[in-house]
Amino acid sequence: MKKENELVIGLLRKFRADDMLHLSRIYTSFDQPIFKNGRWNYDNPRLVVNKIKSSLEKIPDYCFDKRGLMWKREILWFWYHHAISVAINHGNLELAREFANQAVKLQGRNPCNQITRLLWHLVHGRIKQARRWFQTGVKADQETAKEILRWYDQGYFFNNRKPERRKNETKYARSVSAN
């Protein structure tokens, strides 16, 4: 057995997954509840979502077959997608930009989720492009996109904002977590 295969097999065993699709389902089963209730934290190494992300990033892409690589990227995209919102909530726009850059990169050219691109525009201060993307690029998730633009207009994307939770934030977290 090749060493590359052993790395992927070890990853799957570590998280008791049958294959990469199963690992994605395991990831999502941990991600959704903690994102919805506000406990999602990119700095907590004990969270299963962070353990999976860290483990995936240690294995080079060439170790995965085509399908496995697709699921690796999907899981990592989802992690970075949620990390953007959490960084914004913590008032760390610079980190939110880094997360957004990585999320967009992982999505590729034709993403199913258009919210990531909207967040990318907003954290990079490209407000006109964000509003244009909302009008032309967001085909699904219109309500989530509207909520994010409201979130921006209320000052959530500004560095001088206190990192307190606001009423509308929970609604936003619920709508984004469905993506």
N, C-alpha and C positions, 0 to 999 in steps of 0.2 A: 504494500500500500504506500502510495506517495505521501511524503510529509505534509503536502498541501491538503490532501484529503483528511489526514489525521487532525489537522487544525479545525476544519469544519466539523468533523465528527465530534471532536472534543467540545466544541461550542454547543452543538446540539445536545450532547449528553449533559453538559453543565446545567442547561435549562430544561432538561427532560422533554425535548422536542423531537418529533419524528423526522422533520425536514424544515426547510426555511419558511415555508408557508405556515407550518405549525408554530414556529418561533414567532412569526409575525402576529399570530393570534394570541399567543401567550403575552407578547409585548403589549398588545392592545388591551388585553384583559386587565393588566396592571395600570396602564396609562390612563385609560378613561376615568376610572373612579378618582384617582388622585388629581387629575387635571380639573375635573368638575368641582371637587371640594376644596381646591386651592392648596393642596399639599404637594403639588408637582414642583420639584426644586432641582435645578441642574447642578447644584452644589452638594447634594446629599448622595454620597457614594453607596449608601445602604439601600437606596431605592432600586428595585428590580429594573426599572426602565434605564437607569444610569448604568447598571451592571451590564445589561444587554448591549447598550450603545458602546460602552467602553470595550467590551469583548469583540464586537463586530469591527470596530475601528482598528483593532490590533491585527486582524487577519487581512492580508492583501487581497485585492479584488481578484487576482488571477487564481486564487485558491477555490473560487466558487464556479460552479457551472453557470450557464446563462440564466437559468431560472432562479438559482440560488442568489446570484448577483442582483437580479431584479428585486428580490425580497430583502436583501441586505440594504439596498438603496432606499427601498420603501420604508423600512423600519427607521433608518437613520434620518430620512426626510421628515418623518412624523415626529421624531425626537426634536429636531431643529425647528420644525414648525411650531411646536408648543413652547420651545425655549425662547422664541422671539417674544411671545406674549408675556412670559414670566419675566424676562429681562426688562421689558418695558414697564411692567408693574413694579419692579424693583428700582426703577429710575435709572437703569443702566442702558442708555441708548447706544453707546459704543458697542457693547456686547450684543445688543439686539441686532445691530447691523452685521456683526460677524455671523451670528446665527442665521440671519436672513440670507446673507450671501451663500452660506453653505446649503441652506434649504433649497434655494433656487437652483443652485448647481446640481444638487441631487435629483431635482425634478426633471431636468432635461427640457427639451424644446416644447413639448405638447403636454403640459401638466393637466391632470384631471382636476386638481384643486387650484382654483384661481385666487384664493384668499392669501396664499403665501406671497404671490407677486404683489398683491395690494399692500400687504405689510412691508414688503421690501421697499416699495416706492415711498411709503410713509416714513419708515425709519431712516431713509436716506434723504428725507426732506424734499422729495419730488412730488409735491402736493398736486400740481396740475396734472402730472402723469398718473397719479393715483386716482384722481377723479375721472380722468379720461378712461383709465383701465376699468373703473367701476362701470362706466357707461358702455364700453365696447368689449371688454375682455371677460367680465364676470357674467357668465351665462347661468350658472347655478349659484346657489348660496347668496342670493341677492340680499336677503334679510341680514345675514351675518356680515356681509360687506357694508351695508348701511350702518349697522351697529359699530363696526370698526371705524368708519368715518366719523360717527358721532363721538366715539371714544377719542379720536384724534382731536376733534373740535373742542372737546371738554378739557384738553390739556394733558392727556395721558402720555403723550409722546415727548414731553419736554423734560429736559434734565433737571430742572429746578422743582419739579413736581414731587411732593412728598409721597412715599411709597405706601400710602394707606389704600385700603380696598374701598371701592365705591359700589353703590347699589347696582349700577348697570354692568359692572364687571362680571358678576356672576352669570348674568344672562349671556354676555359675550362668551364666557368660558364654556357654557353649555352648548352654544351654537357652534363654536369652533371645534369642540371636541367631537362633534358628529362628522367632521371632515376627515 
